[in-house]
């Protein structure tokens, strides 16, 4: 038996270089504080413009910091024998249990009837109960997300109001500058402390959410501590006056709320039958669907756009989609909006004030008049704006790429990151005040009258006049530049969206070209500097604000050059400019079209939005990837894109991608061997192979088993009673006790990532000599491909089914390798392709056509006629023409 055991140890798992392994650290910029080092492993990203095999000269990488283990999600259902028996047990409960269930559920007791029929009725009732619980959980997620959004909005608005009011109390301009700078730096430091305490809360979190829905498990990205740091960090980052917003983080916050709800629901002990239904959240696929719904609810809370949230979750989020997911996502998004309206309609106090300020129900764009129209001759101008937006968006993405390189090289310690946050805050505050002061001689303008009868759409203009700030201007005047710089992003955006072109007090533009240019130029640089600093933040509203300023400039230029009629409504150009710039950066077309449409509430903007976003998307893709794809690539997440690289399709096969050294276990294995495999490898799945001593199936595949299952079995000490057992897989008798499936799920849910990666289970020498029967927990329905399978089939199987591993079988149907997520990364495939080209004998060549047939043109009917005539002529000449 020891000899057979030695033969089955066919694994070391050490033959791979320059490839990130499952369960081992991935190079990234998120997480631990490490010192700058040029010797860190370099990941070279793909070229932006090349469609062929990338070259060394096309792009260069920079040192990336290490993070905790990043692994793949497991979206496959439990198909082991214990899972099947557990499901069967639910269908065939004892008669007394069925009688209790029928009584409690209102079904008539059928003591003398068919017990199977009664069991089916109970099963249907339990299914409805689980379904009801799922819908209640989704609505609970919607309520929590909307509550958090209202809390963030109220808190950030209160801090901004305090800063602005306290600053304007001083008479001297320099005193106002110093007070605003001190308060802004104080807020920025608090926002930075949130990231220092919880590094996973940095940024918007959209790339991390997108990576999770793609099947990547990132530690701490969906924890309660990350949620707390994200909420408070976003509040203070917005209040600090940085060019950031709260709308991007709402997507991450929504996903965290959904993930935490799923995790807590499946950890509830089943004290009654209703709580037992919470086990519906016991697998990763259920949590993935809830996270998709939570992300859509975050979009709805931020933009008041439920359909836009659904489309954004579909376009940028989930790699897997179904009608069931559509219903859940839309229900969660609608529930978020419904809860807001319920709060807004509730009254309290003697004055009957609303529980929620109605302004918080509006989107970032506010309310628009349906009387605003778009002329047909302006569509071409909007396409031109989309082209310019795509160019500017690509330039922004490229600058962010280079800024990220600089940050990885020079800003790689926490003190330096703090200095960066303070530096950006000082620059933004100083430039904003200097621009306002220097423009005081010409930027002080009389405030337009707030008389509703003077405006055609007064209800959409007058409410925003109080956002015009005077700074050092006299009473009844406002400073054009200060109103854009010193307001929060949403207020400044609404000024550009809603105020008319002309000021009724002096018949001059509300915002002159000089003021818009003095704001747009520096603000573009502010976005480049602030995008990536160590604070929780989003950049959707700042992008809209900059696009609105550029669009309003374009509208005024068009008016100056000869079209003073319809085009005098520069507000439309401001809206289209926002869409163009955001589309050039994010490249989201369907979802952003609907979000902008729902935010503005004007159906006539549908076609212009679509044209602007399409043109911005096409032009931007000519130069750089979208900003979220770029961030995912910078952080080194093993993200599977919709299609594999084209240069790999015809040059690689499954055998070229797989890891040839496979860790294998036997269906009945020794405890010592299981512990040795868990402690010496980081793999999350192990194939179970028939022992070499088996008479007919030596080395054949029995099934697979997950790493967390082995850890649970070791912790539960499910060992044989003696050291001598029959380890034949065909033996019908069990070699060790069987752990209940419900207990297995509960124990696995309570395992931390660290325990799964490095289990510490003390065993005695007596325990090590015992055996573990792994057959009841193995998955016999294994996905596999043959070694000659194409890259396209492997890639689509892996991404479409949400696989974690894919086995590769040889021609003899023996397991010859395994493919994991990192094997399908472009860098990994490129490295393997180069090795194959450098050593042509490294991979066994698959069958192909002979060289004489390759490239030969197919014959047509005319070719056969010509050959027949040529043959007759040859016979007539006696073969002389041959």
QUIWO-V751639 format. One record per residue. RES is the residue in one small letter. SS is DSSP state (H for helix, E for strand, C for the rest). Layout:
# QUIWO-V751639
res->RES ss->SS
res->RES ss->SS
This chain:
# QUIWO-V751639
res->x ss->C
res->x ss->H
res->x ss->H
res->x ss->H
res->x ss->H
res->x ss->H
res->x ss->H
res->x ss->H
res->x ss->C
res->x ss->C
res->x ss->C
res->x ss->C
res->x ss->C
res->x ss->C
res->x ss->C
res->x ss->C
res->x ss->C
res->x ss->C
res->x ss->C
res->x ss->C
res->x ss->C
res->x ss->C
res->x ss->C
res->x ss->C
res->x ss->C
res->x ss->C
res->x ss->E
res->x ss->C
res->x ss->C
res->x ss->C
res->x ss->C
res->x ss->C
res->x ss->C
res->x ss->C
res->x ss->C
res->x ss->C
res->x ss->C
res->x ss->C
res->x ss->C
res->x ss->C
res->x ss->C
res->x ss->E
res->x ss->C
res->x ss->C
res->x ss->C
res->x ss->C
res->x ss->C
res->x ss->C
res->x ss->C
res->x ss->C
res->x ss->C
res->x ss->C
res->x ss->C
res->x ss->C
res->x ss->C
res->x ss->C
res->x ss->C
res->x ss->C
res->x ss->C
res->x ss->C
res->x ss->C
res->x ss->C
res->x ss->E
res->x ss->C
res->x ss->C
res->x ss->E
res->x ss->C
res->x ss->C
res->x ss->C
res->x ss->E
res->x ss->E
res->x ss->E
res->x ss->C
res->x ss->C
res->x ss->C
res->x ss->C
res->x ss->C
res->x ss->C
res->x ss->C
res->x ss->C
res->x ss->H
res->x ss->H
res->x ss->H
res->x ss->H
res->x ss->H
res->x ss->H
res->x ss->H
res->x ss->H
res->x ss->H
res->x ss->H
res->x ss->H
res->x ss->C
res->x ss->C
res->x ss->C
res->x ss->H
res->x ss->H
res->x ss->H
res->x ss->H
res->x ss->H
res->x ss->H
res->x ss->H
res->x ss->H
res->x ss->H
res->x ss->H
res->x ss->H
res->x ss->C
res->x ss->C
res->x ss->C
res->x ss->C
res->x ss->C
res->x ss->C
res->x ss->C
res->x ss->C
res->x ss->C
res->x ss->H
res->x ss->H
res->x ss->H
res->x ss->H
res->x ss->H
res->x ss->H
res->x ss->H
res->x ss->H
res->x ss->H
res->x ss->H
res->x ss->H
res->x ss->H
res->x ss->H
res->x ss->H
res->x ss->H
res->x ss->H
res->x ss->H
res->x ss->H
res->x ss->H
res->x ss->H
res->x ss->H
res->x ss->H
res->x ss->H
res->x ss->H
res->x ss->H
res->x ss->H
res->x ss->H
res->x ss->H
res->x ss->H
res->x ss->H
res->x ss->H
res->x ss->H
res->x ss->H
res->x ss->H
res->x ss->H
res->x ss->H
res->x ss->H
res->x ss->H
res->x ss->H
res->x ss->H
res->x ss->H
res->x ss->H
res->x ss->H
res->x ss->H
res->x ss->H
res->x ss->H
res->x ss->H
res->x ss->H
res->x ss->H
res->x ss->H
res->x ss->H
res->x ss->H
res->x ss->H
res->x ss->H
res->x ss->C
res->x ss->C
res->x ss->C
res->x ss->C
res->x ss->H
res->x ss->H
res->x ss->H
res->x ss->H
res->x ss->H
res->x ss->H
res->x ss->H
res->x ss->H
res->x ss->H
res->x ss->H
res->x ss->H
res->x ss->H
res->x ss->H
res->x ss->H
res->x ss->H
res->x ss->H
res->x ss->H
res->x ss->H
res->x ss->H
res->x ss->H
res->x ss->H
res->x ss->H
res->x ss->H
res->x ss->H
res->x ss->H
res->x ss->C
res->x ss->H
res->x ss->H
res->x ss->H
res->x ss->C
res->x ss->E
res->x ss->C
res->x ss->C
res->x ss->H
res->x ss->H
res->x ss->H
res->x ss->H
res->x ss->H
res->x ss->H
res->x ss->H
res->x ss->H
res->x ss->C
res->x ss->C
res->x ss->E
res->x ss->E
res->x ss->E
res->x ss->C
res->x ss->C
res->x ss->C
res->x ss->C
res->x ss->C
res->x ss->H
res->x ss->H
res->x ss->H
res->x ss->H
res->x ss->H
res->x ss->H
res->x ss->H
res->x ss->H
res->x ss->H
res->x ss->H
res->x ss->H
res->x ss->H
res->x ss->H
res->x ss->H
res->x ss->H
res->x ss->H
res->x ss->C
res->x ss->C
res->x ss->C
res->x ss->C
res->x ss->C
res->x ss->E
res->x ss->C
res->x ss->H
res->x ss->H
res->x ss->H
res->x ss->H
res->x ss->H
res->x ss->H
res->x ss->H
res->x ss->H
res->x ss->H
res->x ss->H
res->x ss->H
res->x ss->H
res->x ss->H
res->x ss->H
res->x ss->H
res->x ss->H
res->x ss->H
res->x ss->H
res->x ss->H
res->x ss->H
res->x ss->C
res->x ss->C
res->x ss->C
res->x ss->C
res->x ss->C
res->x ss->C
res->x ss->H
res->x ss->H
res->x ss->H
res->x ss->H
res->x ss->H
res->x ss->H
res->x ss->H
res->x ss->H
res->x ss->H
res->x ss->C
res->x ss->C
res->x ss->H
res->x ss->H
res->x ss->H
res->x ss->H
res->x ss->H
res->x ss->H
res->x ss->H
res->x ss->H
res->x ss->H
res->x ss->H
res->x ss->H
res->x ss->H
res->x ss->H
res->x ss->H
res->x ss->H
res->x ss->H
res->x ss->H
res->x ss->H
res->x ss->H
res->x ss->H
res->x ss->C
res->x ss->C
res->x ss->H
res->x ss->H
res->x ss->H
res->x ss->H
res->x ss->H
res->x ss->H
res->x ss->H
res->x ss->H
res->x ss->H
res->x ss->H
res->x ss->H
res->x ss->H
res->x ss->C
res->x ss->C
res->x ss->C
res->x ss->C
res->x ss->C
res->x ss->H
res->x ss->H
res->x ss->H
res->x ss->H
res->x ss->H
res->x ss->H
res->x ss->H
res->x ss->H
res->x ss->H
res->x ss->H
res->x ss->H
res->x ss->H
res->x ss->H
res->x ss->H
res->x ss->H
res->x ss->H
res->x ss->H
res->x ss->H
res->x ss->H
res->x ss->H
res->x ss->H
res->x ss->H
res->x ss->H
res->x ss->C
res->x ss->E
res->x ss->E
res->x ss->C
res->x ss->C
res->x ss->C
res->x ss->C
res->x ss->E
res->x ss->E
res->x ss->C
res->x ss->C
res->x ss->C
res->x ss->H
res->x ss->H
res->x ss->H
res->x ss->H
res->x ss->C
res->x ss->C
res->x ss->C
res->x ss->C
res->x ss->C
res->x ss->C
res->x ss->C
res->x ss->C
res->x ss->C
res->x ss->C
res->x ss->C
res->x ss->C
res->x ss->C
res->x ss->C
res->x ss->H
res->x ss->H
res->x ss->H
res->x ss->H
res->x ss->H
res->x ss->H
res->x ss->H
res->x ss->H
res->x ss->H
res->x ss->H
res->x ss->H
res->x ss->H
res->x ss->H
res->x ss->H
res->x ss->H
res->x ss->H
res->x ss->H
res->x ss->H
res->x ss->H
res->x ss->H
res->x ss->H
res->x ss->H
res->x ss->H
res->x ss->H
res->x ss->H
res->x ss->H
res->x ss->H
res->x ss->H
res->x ss->H
res->x ss->H
res->x ss->H
res->x ss->H
res->x ss->H
res->x ss->H
res->x ss->H
res->x ss->C
res->x ss->C
res->x ss->C
res->x ss->H
res->x ss->H
res->x ss->H
res->x ss->H
res->x ss->H
res->x ss->H
res->x ss->H
res->x ss->H
res->x ss->H
res->x ss->H
res->x ss->H
res->x ss->H
res->x ss->H
res->x ss->H
res->x ss->H
res->x ss->H
res->x ss->H
res->x ss->H
res->x ss->H
res->x ss->H
res->x ss->H
res->x ss->H
res->x ss->H
res->x ss->H
res->x ss->H
res->x ss->C
res->x ss->H
res->x ss->H
res->x ss->H
res->x ss->H
res->x ss->E
res->x ss->E
res->x ss->E
res->x ss->C
res->x ss->C
res->x ss->C
res->x ss->C
res->x ss->C
res->x ss->H
res->x ss->H
res->x ss->H
res->x ss->C
res->x ss->C
res->x ss->C
res->x ss->H
res->x ss->H
res->x ss->H
res->x ss->C
res->x ss->H
res->x ss->H
res->x ss->H
res->x ss->H
res->x ss->H
res->x ss->H
res->x ss->C
res->x ss->C
res->x ss->C
res->x ss->C
res->x ss->C
res->x ss->C
res->x ss->C
res->x ss->C
res->x ss->C
res->x ss->E
res->x ss->E
res->x ss->E
res->x ss->H
res->x ss->H
res->x ss->H
res->x ss->H
res->x ss->H
res->x ss->H
res->x ss->C
res->x ss->C
res->x ss->C
res->x ss->H
res->x ss->H
res->x ss->H
res->x ss->H
res->x ss->H
res->x ss->H
res->x ss->H
res->x ss->H
res->x ss->H
res->x ss->H
res->x ss->C
res->x ss->C
res->x ss->C
res->x ss->E
res->x ss->E
res->x ss->C
res->x ss->C
res->x ss->C
res->x ss->C
res->x ss->E
res->x ss->E
res->x ss->C
res->x ss->C
res->x ss->C
res->x ss->H
res->x ss->H
res->x ss->H
res->x ss->H
res->x ss->H
res->x ss->H
res->x ss->H
res->x ss->H
res->x ss->H
res->x ss->H
res->x ss->H
res->x ss->H
res->x ss->H
res->x ss->H
res->x ss->H
res->x ss->H
res->x ss->H
res->x ss->H
res->x ss->C
res->x ss->C
res->x ss->C
res->x ss->C
res->x ss->C
res->x ss->E
res->x ss->C
res->x ss->E
res->x ss->C
res->x ss->H
res->x ss->H
res->x ss->H
res->x ss->H
res->x ss->H
res->x ss->H
res->x ss->H
res->x ss->H
res->x ss->H
res->x ss->H
res->x ss->H
res->x ss->H
res->x ss->H
res->x ss->H
res->x ss->H
res->x ss->H
res->x ss->H
res->x ss->H
res->x ss->H
res->x ss->H
res->x ss->H
res->x ss->C
res->x ss->C
res->x ss->C
res->x ss->C
res->x ss->C
res->x ss->H
res->x ss->H
res->x ss->H
res->x ss->C
res->x ss->H
res->x ss->H
res->x ss->H
res->x ss->H
res->x ss->H
res->x ss->H
res->x ss->H
res->x ss->H
res->x ss->H
res->x ss->H
res->x ss->H
res->x ss->H
res->x ss->H
res->x ss->H
res->x ss->H
res->x ss->H
res->x ss->H
res->x ss->C
res->x ss->C
res->x ss->C
res->x ss->H
res->x ss->H
res->x ss->H
res->x ss->H
res->x ss->H
res->x ss->H
res->x ss->H
res->x ss->H
res->x ss->H
res->x ss->H
res->x ss->H
res->x ss->C
res->x ss->C
res->x ss->H
res->x ss->H
res->x ss->H
res->x ss->H
res->x ss->H
res->x ss->H
res->x ss->H
res->x ss->H
res->x ss->H
res->x ss->H
res->x ss->H
res->x ss->H
res->x ss->H
res->x ss->H
res->x ss->H
res->x ss->H
res->x ss->H
res->x ss->H
res->x ss->H
res->x ss->C
res->x ss->C
res->x ss->C
res->x ss->C
res->x ss->C
res->x ss->H
res->x ss->H
res->x ss->H
res->x ss->H
res->x ss->H
res->x ss->H
res->x ss->H
res->x ss->H
res->x ss->H
res->x ss->C
res->x ss->C
res->x ss->C
res->x ss->C
res->x ss->C
res->x ss->C
res->x ss->C
res->x ss->C
res->x ss->C
res->x ss->C
res->x ss->H
res->x ss->H
res->x ss->H
res->x ss->H
res->x ss->C
res->x ss->C
res->x ss->C
res->x ss->E
res->x ss->H
res->x ss->H
res->x ss->H
res->x ss->H
res->x ss->C
res->x ss->E
res->x ss->C
res->x ss->C
res->x ss->C
res->x ss->C
res->x ss->E
res->x ss->E
res->x ss->C
res->x ss->C
res->x ss->E
res->x ss->E
res->x ss->E
res->x ss->H
res->x ss->H
res->x ss->H
res->x ss->H
res->x ss->H
res->x ss->H
res->x ss->H
res->x ss->H
res->x ss->H
res->x ss->H
res->x ss->C
res->x ss->C
res->x ss->C
res->x ss->C
res->x ss->E
res->x ss->E
res->x ss->E
res->x ss->E
res->x ss->E
res->x ss->C
res->x ss->C
res->x ss->C
res->x ss->C
res->x ss->C
res->x ss->C
res->x ss->C
res->x ss->C
res->x ss->C
res->x ss->C
res->x ss->C
res->x ss->E
res->x ss->E
res->x ss->E
res->x ss->E
res->x ss->E
res->x ss->E
res->x ss->H
res->x ss->H
res->x ss->H
res->x ss->H
res->x ss->H
res->x ss->H
res->x ss->H
res->x ss->H
res->x ss->H
res->x ss->C
res->x ss->C
res->x ss->C
res->x ss->C
res->x ss->C
res->x ss->C
res->x ss->C
res->x ss->C
res->x ss->C
res->x ss->C
res->x ss->C
res->x ss->C
res->x ss->C
res->x ss->C
res->x ss->C
res->x ss->C
res->x ss->C
res->x ss->C
res->x ss->C
res->x ss->C
res->x ss->C
res->x ss->C
res->x ss->C
res->x ss->C
res->x ss->C
res->x ss->H
res->x ss->H
res->x ss->H
res->x ss->H
res->x ss->H
res->x ss->H
res->x ss->H
res->x ss->H
res->x ss->H
res->x ss->C
res->x ss->C
res->x ss->C
res->x ss->H
res->x ss->H
res->x ss->H
res->x ss->H
res->x ss->H
res->x ss->C
res->x ss->C
res->x ss->C
res->x ss->C
res->x ss->C
res->x ss->C
res->x ss->C
res->x ss->H
res->x ss->H
res->x ss->H
res->x ss->H
res->x ss->C
res->x ss->C
res->x ss->E
res->x ss->E
res->x ss->E
res->x ss->C
res->x ss->H
res->x ss->H
res->x ss->H
res->x ss->C
res->x ss->E
res->x ss->C
res->x ss->C
res->x ss->C
res->x ss->C
res->x ss->E
res->x ss->E
res->x ss->E
res->x ss->C
res->x ss->C
res->x ss->C
res->x ss->E
res->x ss->H
res->x ss->H
res->x ss->H
res->x ss->H
res->x ss->H
res->x ss->H
res->x ss->H
res->x ss->H
res->x ss->H
res->x ss->H
res->x ss->C
res->x ss->C
res->x ss->C
res->x ss->C
res->x ss->E
res->x ss->E
res->x ss->E
res->x ss->E
res->x ss->E
res->x ss->C
res->x ss->C
res->x ss->C
res->x ss->C
res->x ss->C
res->x ss->E
res->x ss->E
res->x ss->E
res->x ss->E
res->x ss->E
res->x ss->E
res->x ss->H
res->x ss->H
res->x ss->H
res->x ss->H
res->x ss->C
res->x ss->H
res->x ss->H
res->x ss->H
res->x ss->H
res->x ss->H
res->x ss->H
res->x ss->H
res->x ss->H
res->x ss->H
res->x ss->H
res->x ss->H
res->x ss->H
res->x ss->H
res->x ss->C
res->x ss->H
res->x ss->H
res->x ss->H
res->x ss->C
res->x ss->C
res->x ss->C
res->x ss->C
res->x ss->C
res->x ss->C
res->x ss->C
res->x ss->C
res->x ss->C
res->x ss->C
res->x ss->C
res->x ss->C
res->x ss->C
res->x ss->C
res->x ss->C
res->x ss->C
res->x ss->C
res->x ss->C
res->x ss->H
res->x ss->H
res->x ss->H
res->x ss->H
res->x ss->H
res->x ss->H
res->x ss->H
res->x ss->H
res->x ss->H
res->x ss->H
res->x ss->H
res->x ss->H
res->x ss->H
res->x ss->H
res->x ss->H
res->x ss->H
res->x ss->C
res->x ss->C
res->x ss->C
res->x ss->C
res->x ss->C
res->x ss->C
